[in-house]
Amino acid sequence: MPNYDYECLECGKRFEVFQSMNDAKLTDCPQPDCAGKVRRLLGTGGGIIFKGSGFYQTDYRSSSYESGAKADKPSEKSEPKPESKKSDAPAPAKPAAD
């Protein structure tokens, strides 16, 4: 359930109400000595929070995390790439396209 911001048109009081989207908008100021009407303010809404791994590599990474990840990564020099064996025979010729 979201929080909605309201403002009284008489006294200027701003307040926040936690209510369901299906609930009716408030119309009266909650201040005891004010009988003014209120209006719902347009807010920025709730931010989206992504939890877990797998979003962006650069999201919320501290420098200590990055240095630890580099230390865990194997070096490219320590594991040589296997060489492919090439035959001494020439490759077959391809027919020319007409």
Backbone as CSV, one residue per row, in Angstrom:
resi,resn,N_x,N_y,N_z,CA_x,CA_y,CA_z,C_x,C_y,C_z
1,MET,0.852,-1.179,0.000,0.000,0.000,0.000,0.892,1.234,0.000
2,PRO,0.565,2.196,-0.821,1.420,3.386,-0.940,1.086,4.466,0.093
3,ASN,2.020,5.376,0.239,1.810,6.577,1.051,1.368,7.695,0.123
4,TYR,0.367,8.444,0.545,-0.103,9.577,-0.240,0.134,10.857,0.544
5,ASP,0.577,11.892,-0.146,0.790,13.204,0.462,-0.428,14.065,0.205
6,TYR,-0.856,14.764,1.239,-1.994,15.676,1.150,-1.591,17.035,1.685
7,GLU,-2.307,18.065,1.240,-2.086,19.424,1.740,-3.428,20.081,1.957
8,CYS,-3.566,20.731,3.112,-4.804,21.453,3.416,-4.807,22.781,2.674
9,LEU,-5.934,23.120,2.056,-6.041,24.374,1.315,-6.267,25.568,2.242
10,GLU,-6.694,25.321,3.486,-6.946,26.405,4.451,-5.705,26.743,5.278
11,CYS,-5.197,25.739,6.011,-4.082,26.007,6.932,-2.711,25.694,6.339
12,GLY,-2.654,25.018,5.201,-1.383,24.721,4.558,-0.662,23.514,5.136
13,LYS,-1.299,22.808,6.063,-0.687,21.630,6.692,-0.472,20.536,5.653
14,ARG,0.743,19.995,5.612,1.047,18.857,4.731,1.168,17.617,5.598
15,PHE,0.609,16.508,5.121,0.682,15.269,5.868,0.672,14.097,4.897
16,GLU,1.056,12.963,5.426,1.174,11.753,4.624,0.262,10.683,5.213
17,VAL,-0.433,9.967,4.343,-1.356,8.923,4.792,-1.015,7.624,4.070
18,PHE,-0.949,6.552,4.836,-0.701,5.219,4.303,-2.059,4.583,4.045
19,GLN,-2.423,4.456,2.778,-3.732,3.923,2.455,-3.700,3.111,1.171
20,SER,-4.706,2.277,1.012,-4.802,1.425,-0.163,-5.118,2.266,-1.392
21,MET,-4.782,1.727,-2.570,-5.109,2.427,-3.813,-6.622,2.462,-4.032
22,ASN,-7.325,1.517,-3.440,-8.782,1.447,-3.612,-9.537,2.365,-2.661
23,ASP,-8.861,2.892,-1.641,-9.515,3.799,-0.693,-9.833,5.135,-1.352
24,ALA,-10.899,5.760,-0.882,-11.284,7.080,-1.393,-10.281,8.132,-0.922
25,LYS,-10.120,9.191,-1.713,-9.230,10.286,-1.337,-9.781,10.972,-0.098
26,LEU,-8.871,11.480,0.735,-9.306,12.259,1.895,-9.830,13.604,1.423
27,THR,-10.802,14.147,2.157,-11.379,15.435,1.767,-11.241,16.500,2.843
28,ASP,-11.129,16.085,4.114,-11.092,17.046,5.224,-9.748,17.013,5.932
29,CYS,-9.341,18.193,6.393,-8.076,18.333,7.109,-8.165,17.614,8.457
30,PRO,-7.098,16.883,8.855,-7.137,16.173,10.138,-6.834,17.056,11.354
31,GLN,-6.436,18.319,11.145,-6.161,19.222,12.257,-7.453,19.479,13.027
32,PRO,-7.415,19.451,14.358,-8.649,19.619,15.141,-9.320,20.990,14.966
33,ASP,-8.563,22.070,14.821,-9.175,23.400,14.711,-9.285,23.869,13.265
34,CYS,-9.184,22.966,12.290,-9.284,23.349,10.885,-10.310,22.468,10.196
35,ALA,-11.194,23.071,9.467,-12.211,22.310,8.731,-12.003,22.468,7.223
36,GLY,-10.767,22.743,6.833,-10.477,22.983,5.423,-10.478,21.709,4.595
37,LYS,-10.558,21.905,3.322,-10.504,20.802,2.377,-9.043,20.499,2.059
38,VAL,-8.753,19.256,1.712,-7.390,18.860,1.368,-7.332,18.386,-0.071
39,ARG,-6.142,18.464,-0.626,-5.931,17.932,-1.974,-4.755,16.966,-1.928
40,ARG,-4.825,15.950,-2.778,-3.740,14.974,-2.856,-2.651,15.559,-3.740
41,LEU,-1.430,15.507,-3.261,-0.290,16.028,-4.000,0.288,14.939,-4.888
42,LEU,0.797,15.362,-6.011,1.482,14.415,-6.886,2.888,14.217,-6.351
43,GLY,3.228,12.992,-6.093,4.550,12.702,-5.541,5.404,11.981,-6.545
44,THR,6.602,11.753,-6.141,7.515,11.015,-7.007,7.245,9.526,-6.947
45,GLY,6.475,9.101,-5.976,6.173,7.678,-5.857,7.336,6.941,-5.240
46,GLY,7.163,5.663,-5.107,8.202,4.840,-4.524,9.244,4.499,-5.562
47,GLY,10.455,4.442,-5.144,11.525,4.049,-6.046,11.539,2.542,-6.235
48,ILE,12.012,2.101,-7.347,12.116,0.675,-7.609,13.418,0.178,-7.010
49,ILE,13.325,-0.884,-6.257,14.509,-1.457,-5.639,14.706,-2.848,-6.212
50,PHE,15.829,-3.056,-6.880,16.171,-4.365,-7.411,17.014,-5.080,-6.371
51,LYS,16.573,-6.266,-5.969,17.338,-7.038,-5.000,17.888,-8.272,-5.686
52,GLY,19.061,-8.680,-5.290,19.666,-9.869,-5.869,20.744,-9.515,-6.865
53,SER,21.295,-10.544,-7.447,22.371,-10.309,-8.401,21.837,-10.399,-9.813
54,GLY,22.605,-9.905,-10.747,22.265,-10.068,-12.143,21.646,-8.873,-12.807
55,PHE,21.798,-7.691,-12.281,21.237,-6.526,-12.942,22.317,-5.845,-13.765
56,TYR,23.083,-4.977,-13.176,24.177,-4.330,-13.885,25.458,-4.568,-13.104
57,GLN,26.531,-4.758,-13.800,27.800,-5.055,-13.155,28.272,-3.888,-12.294
58,THR,27.917,-2.683,-12.663,28.421,-1.514,-11.944,27.482,-1.034,-10.849
59,ASP,26.367,-1.687,-10.643,25.422,-1.228,-9.625,25.974,-1.423,-8.220
60,TYR,26.035,-0.360,-7.484,26.322,-0.373,-6.055,27.567,-1.163,-5.702
61,ARG,28.599,-1.063,-6.494,29.827,-1.784,-6.207,30.788,-0.868,-5.472
62,SER,31.232,-1.328,-4.329,32.219,-0.553,-3.588,33.610,-0.880,-4.122
63,SER,34.557,-0.036,-3.815,35.915,-0.270,-4.309,36.511,-1.521,-3.684
64,SER,36.142,-1.842,-2.439,36.676,-3.058,-1.809,36.125,-4.305,-2.490
65,TYR,34.877,-4.262,-2.924,34.306,-5.402,-3.644,35.022,-5.603,-4.978
66,GLU,35.245,-4.515,-5.695,35.900,-4.608,-6.993,37.329,-5.135,-6.869
67,SER,38.071,-4.696,-5.850,39.437,-5.182,-5.684,39.436,-6.660,-5.302
68,GLY,38.459,-7.108,-4.524,38.350,-8.524,-4.185,37.988,-9.363,-5.393
69,ALA,37.131,-8.848,-6.260,36.738,-9.572,-7.470,37.926,-9.708,-8.422
70,LYS,38.761,-8.681,-8.507,39.942,-8.755,-9.367,40.941,-9.771,-8.826
71,ALA,41.051,-9.876,-7.500,41.979,-10.835,-6.896,41.504,-12.265,-7.130
72,ASP,40.205,-12.492,-7.161,39.650,-13.827,-7.385,39.723,-14.252,-8.843
73,LYS,39.798,-13.300,-9.748,39.799,-13.589,-11.188,41.144,-14.197,-11.582
74,PRO,41.138,-15.351,-12.301,42.419,-15.939,-12.712,43.092,-15.077,-13.775
75,SER,44.395,-15.074,-13.725,45.172,-14.292,-14.680,45.167,-14.976,-16.039
76,GLU,45.137,-14.208,-17.116,45.152,-14.761,-18.465,46.513,-15.367,-18.800
77,LYS,47.575,-14.859,-18.191,48.921,-15.343,-18.484,49.156,-16.731,-17.877
78,SER,48.461,-17.069,-16.795,48.712,-18.333,-16.135,48.109,-19.516,-16.880
79,GLU,47.124,-19.299,-17.707,46.488,-20.378,-18.452,46.674,-20.147,-19.947
80,PRO,47.662,-20.805,-20.559,47.869,-20.593,-21.997,46.720,-21.211,-22.786
81,LYS,46.404,-20.583,-23.893,45.346,-21.089,-24.765,45.887,-22.259,-25.573
82,PRO,45.094,-23.329,-25.717,45.574,-24.453,-26.530,45.648,-24.047,-28.001
83,GLU,46.727,-24.486,-28.652,46.896,-24.153,-30.065,46.161,-25.177,-30.909
84,SER,45.510,-24.716,-31.947,44.815,-25.644,-32.830,45.823,-26.240,-33.798
85,LYS,45.633,-27.535,-34.105,46.550,-28.211,-35.022,46.106,-27.942,-36.441
86,LYS,47.039,-27.514,-37.260,46.747,-27.247,-38.664,47.407,-28.320,-39.511
87,SER,46.689,-28.777,-40.490,47.283,-29.783,-41.374,48.172,-29.084,-42.404
88,ASP,49.131,-29.826,-42.939,50.039,-29.270,-43.920,49.408,-29.178,-45.304
89,ALA,48.286,-29.880,-45.498,47.632,-29.872,-46.814,46.906,-28.540,-47.013
90,PRO,46.925,-28.002,-48.239,46.232,-26.738,-48.503,44.714,-26.937,-48.431
91,ALA,44.012,-25.885,-48.155,42.557,-25.949,-48.079,41.995,-26.134,-49.478
92,PRO,40.885,-26.891,-49.626,40.288,-27.081,-50.953,39.793,-25.766,-51.517
93,ALA,39.927,-25.619,-52.834,39.506,-24.381,-53.494,37.984,-24.332,-53.583
94,LYS,37.425,-23.141,-53.404,35.982,-22.958,-53.522,35.649,-22.592,-54.960
95,PRO,34.547,-23.120,-55.490,34.178,-22.751,-56.857,33.774,-21.272,-56.913
96,ALA,34.059,-20.642,-58.010,33.737,-19.226,-58.210,32.246,-19.087,-58.426
97,ALA,31.654,-18.042,-57.859,30.228,-17.774,-58.030,30.001,-17.059,-59.358
98,ASP,28.938,-17.463,-60.082,28.640,-16.839,-61.382,27.787,-15.639,-61.241
